Amino acid sequence: MTIETIGVIGYGQMGKGIARLAAHGGFPVTVCTRKAIENSASPKNIAFTTSYNELAEVDIVLEAITESLEAKQEIFKKLDAVCKPETIFASGTSSLSITDMMAVVSAERQKRFIGAHFFHPVLTMKLVEVITTAQTDSEIYQPVLELIKKLKKVAIGAGDRPGFIVNRLLLVYLLNAIRLLEEGLASMADIDAAMTLGCGHPMGPFALSDVIGLDVLLQAAQNVFKQTRDTRFAPPPLLQRMVALGCYGRKAGKGFYSYAHGRKNSVSSS
């Protein structure tokens, strides 16, 4: 099978990035959203719809909505009823179980269900985690890898375990940094400096958390903790309070740092 047409569910930060990446790669893309969108500012080969029926003939559907198992299951159940039998379903989840997600579709569709976790910002980040389950048909794996290669990304394989590879490692690192700050071991600026200057990271854990989005970080931590009950993934109180106050990070103009005029400035929380 060769993937020639692509459907995208959702047009937030991730959905928009995936749709534009595919369009720039020369693929016809159909984006399904809850609200109608004008495509005047988008590449010409992106079409928008509010109807799942418009995705009936696409070769692959890439889902990129919020990290809610129930919401994703609802979408895939509806898609299973309208998409052609050959259509591959691919979830962009960063922390939820693919096996749990595909429980609502037919047994035959489960064989064509996979995870395709892109990273933000999609247009610049090179990695895509490809997640397979015990039911995944090996025949769909290669076409997905070929698609990712055509999109000029690098695919790595992972089993269906909470957090997969990147978040399984990254969440522990970021949450531990927040705990160090809560414990008063060091200032936020010094912790960031320790990891940039001492470990050669391009940015420290607090600056990185702001880029990811503190709400996204919290949700991912909650999802993995719920599945594993491993206390390493338990969200620290400081993170929960900041999200409750709307301090979501760079996209909100304030997080661990403030971002007046789009630039990182003084500390807004500690």
N, C-alpha and C positions, 0 to 999 in steps of 0.2 A: 504494500500500500504506500502511496505517495500522498503526503498532505499538501493540498493545493489551495484550499479555502479555510478561513479561520473565523470562528465566532468568539466574541469576548463578552462576558457577563460582568457588568459594572464599569463605571467610568470615573472612579475616584483616582487617586494618585497612581495606584498600581494598574488599574484597568486602562487608564489613559496611556500610561507608559507602554504597556504590552501592545495595545492597539496601534500606537504610532510606530513602535518597533517593527511590528509585522507589516504595516503599510509601507514603511521605508524599505522593507525587504522585498517589496513587490507583490505581496499577497493581498487578494481581496479580503477585506475584513468587515464583518457585520457586528456592530456593538449593540447589545441589548441592555437598555436601562429602564428605570422606573418612570423617568420623565423624558419627554421628547427633547432632543438636542439638535440645534442647527449645526450643520457640518461645514459652514463657510470657512471656518478657521482651521479645519482639519485636512489632512491629505485626501485627495480625490477618491482614493480607493477604500475609504472608510465610509460605510453606510450605517445609519443609526435607526433603531427600531425600539418599540416598547412591547413587541410581540415575540414570544418564543417561537412561534410558527415560522418566523423569518430565518431561523437557524436550522430548519429541518434538513437542509442538504449540505451543510458545512461538513468538512472532514474532521475537524477538531473543535471542541468548545473549551476555551480557557476561562475558568471562573476566577474572578478577582473582586469579591465582595468582602464585607467585614467578617471578622473571625467569630462567626456564630455557627455552630454545628447545625442547629435547627433551620436557620435561614438557608444554609448551603444545601441541606437535604431537601428542603422544599423546592428549591430551584432545580436540582438534578432530577427529582421525581417528575416534575413537569416536563423537563427536557427529554427524559426517557420516553415519554409518550408521543413526542413529535419528531424527534431526530431519527434519521435513517439508521438502520442497524449497524452500519459501518462506522458511524461517528464515534470518535474517541472523546471521552470526558476527562478533562484535566483540571484538578483543583489547584489554586495558587496558595493554599493554606500554608502558614508558617509553623503551625503548632498543633493542629487538630488531626485526628486519626482518619486516614483515607478509608480504612476498613469500615469505621463507623459511618462515614459519610455515604459510602456506596451501598449501605444496607437497604436503602429505599428503592434502588433500581433493580431491574430484572437480572436474573442470573447470567444471561448472555451479556448484558451491558457491563456487569461487574468485571468481566474479562477484559473490557476495553476502558477501564477506569484507572487513572494514574494520577500522581501528584506532579505538578510542575511549578516549583517554588522559585519565582523570580525575586530579585532583590531591588530595593529602592536606593537611588533612582534607576529605573529600568534601563533607560537609554545608555547609561554609563557603566553600570555594574555588570561584570562579565559572567557571573555565575548563575546557573540554574540547577537546583536540586531536583532530580527526577526520582520520585518515590513509587515503588512497586509494592504490591501486596501478594499474598499467597494465591489470589485468584487472577492476577494480571496475566494476560496472554502474552507470551514472549514475542509474538508477531507484531505487536503494536509498539514494543519498546524501541526497535530500530527506527521506525518512521519518526517517532518523537525525537530521538537523538539527532536524526538528520534535519528535522525542522529547526532545532535549537542551533545546530551548526550553521544552517542557512541564515539564521538571525544573528550570526557572528557572536554567539555566546558559547560558554564552556559548560557542558553538562557533567554532573557527577551523580552517581547512583546512591540511593539510600533505602534502607528498609523502613517499613511503616512503624516507626517508634516515635513517641512524643518529642517534638522539637527537631527531629531528624538529625543532621550533623551540625549545622551552623548554630542554630538556636540552642541545641543541647549544650554546646560549649559556651556560646556567647551570653546566654541568660545568666549562668552562674557567675561569670565575670562581672557583668554589669550590676547584678543585684548585690554581689559582695562589695563592690565599690560603694554603693549606697549605704550598706551596713557599716562600712568603715567610717563614713561620714557621720552616721547616726551615733556611733560609739565615741566620736570625738578623737579618733586616732590621728587624723590630719585634716587639713582644710581641703575643700573641693579642688581649689587651684593646684595644691601640692600633689594631690592624688592624680590629677590629670597630667601634671608635669612628670610625675614618677613614671607613668606609662608611656608618655611620648619620648622623654629623654632617656629613661632607663631601659625601656623595652623596644624602642623604635617604632611604636605604633603611630599611625598618621594623626590620630587624635585621641584624647583621653576618654575614659568611660562616661564622664558626664557630658562632654561635648557630643559624643557619639549617641548617647541616649536622647539628647535633644534633637539630633538629626532623625533618628528612628521615629521619635514621637513617644512621649511618656505614656500616653493612653495605649498606644500599640504595644509598648513594652509591658505594661501592666496586664493587658489582655493575654499576651503570649505567656507570661509567667503564670497567670491564673489557670490557663488551659493546660499547661504542662504539669503544674502542681496537682491539678484535679485528676489527671491521668496517672501520675506516678506516686503521689503523696510523699515525694522526696522534698524535705524541708529546704534543700538548696534552692528550690524554685519558688518558695513561698514569698510573695511580694512584701518588701519591707514597708512598715507604716508610713515612712516619709514619702515613698513613691505613691502610695494610695492617697495621702493627703494632697499632694501636689496635683494629681489628676482630678481630685474632687474640686479643687480650686480653679480648674481650667488651665493649669500650667502644663500645656502639652508639649512644649519644646519650641523649636525654631518656627514651625508652621503657625503657632499661636502668638509668636512674638515674645514669649517668655516660657522658661522651663527652669533648668538648673542655672542657665544664664539668661540674661535679657537680650533682646535682639532689636533694639531701636534702629530704625532705618535699614533693617536687614543685616546689620552687623552684630557680631557677638560683643557684648559689653559687660557691664558689671554683673555680679551675682545677684539673682532675684530671689533665691531661696537657699536655705542651708539647714 
